[in-house]
C-alpha cells in the first residue's frame, strides 16, 4: 500500500489508514488523486456503518 503516490490505488483501507490518507491528500484534486478518492470512499463507508448500526 502506497499512501504517498496520488496515481497509485492503495487498495482497501482500514479506518486508521483512510484517516491518514485523507489528511495527506485532502488538498489534492478529487478527480485525479486515487488515494484521496479511496480514502473518502472508505471514510464514507465507515460513517454509513456507524449510522446504520446506531439506528437499530
SEMAR-606661 format. One line per 5 residues: number of its first residue (from 1); for each residue x, y, z of N, C-alpha, C. Coordinates in steps of 0.1 Angstrom, whole numbers. Layout:
N
NUM = X,Y,Z,X,Y,Z,X,Y,Z; ...
***
This chain:
56
1 = 9,-12,0,0,0,0,9,12,0; 6,21,-9,14,33,-11,4,45,-9; 6,52,2,-3,63,5,2,76,0; 15,76,-4,21,89,-8,19,92,-23; 17,83,-31,16,85,-46,1,86,-50
6 = -2,98,-55,-16,101,-59,-21,92,-70; -12,87,-79,-15,79,-90,-17,65,-87; -13,60,-76,-15,46,-73,-27,43,-64; -34,33,-67,-46,29,-59,-41,21,-47; -43,26,-35,-38,19,-23,-46,7,-19
11 = -57,4,-26,-65,-8,-23,-74,-5,-10; -80,-16,-5,-88,-14,7,-81,-8,19; -87,2,26,-81,8,37,-88,6,50; -80,4,60,-86,4,74,-90,18,77; -97,20,88,-102,33,92,-90,42,95
16 = -80,37,102,-68,45,105,-60,49,92; -59,40,83,-52,43,70,-60,53,62; -73,51,62,-82,61,55,-80,75,61; -80,76,74,-79,89,80,-65,95,77; -55,87,77,-41,92,74,-41,97,59
21 = -46,88,51,-46,92,36,-54,104,34; -65,106,41,-73,118,39,-65,130,43; -58,130,54,-50,141,59,-39,144,49; -33,134,44,-22,136,34,-27,142,21; -39,139,17,-43,142,3,-56,151,3
26 = -60,157,14,-72,165,14,-72,177,4; -60,181,1,-59,193,-8,-57,189,-23; -56,176,-25,-54,171,-39,-67,172,-47; -65,172,-60,-77,172,-69,-85,159,-67; -98,161,-65,-106,149,-63,-108,140,-75
31 = -106,146,-87,-108,138,-99,-95,130,-103; -84,134,-99,-71,128,-103,-64,120,-92; -66,123,-80,-59,116,-69,-67,104,-64; -61,92,-68,-67,79,-64,-67,77,-49; -57,81,-42,-56,79,-28,-67,87,-21
36 = -69,99,-25,-80,108,-19,-94,101,-21; -96,97,-34,-109,90,-37,-111,78,-28; -101,69,-27,-102,57,-19,-104,60,-5; -97,70,1,-98,74,15,-112,79,17; -117,88,9,-131,93,10,-142,83,10
41 = -140,73,1,-150,62,0,-149,54,12; -137,51,17,-136,43,30,-142,50,42; -139,63,43,-145,70,54,-160,71,53; -165,73,41,-180,74,40,-186,60,43; -179,50,40,-184,36,43,-184,34,58
46 = -174,38,65,-173,37,80,-184,45,86; -187,57,81,-198,65,87,-211,59,85; -213,53,73,-226,47,70,-228,35,79; -218,27,82,-219,16,91,-222,20,105; -216,30,109,-219,35,123,-233,40,124
51 = -237,48,114,-250,54,114,-261,43,113; -259,33,105,-269,22,103,-269,13,116; -258,11,122,-258,2,134,-264,9,146; -263,23,146,-268,30,157,-283,32,157; -289,29,145,-304,31,144,-312,19,147
56 = -305,8,150,-312,-5,152,-316,-6,167
***
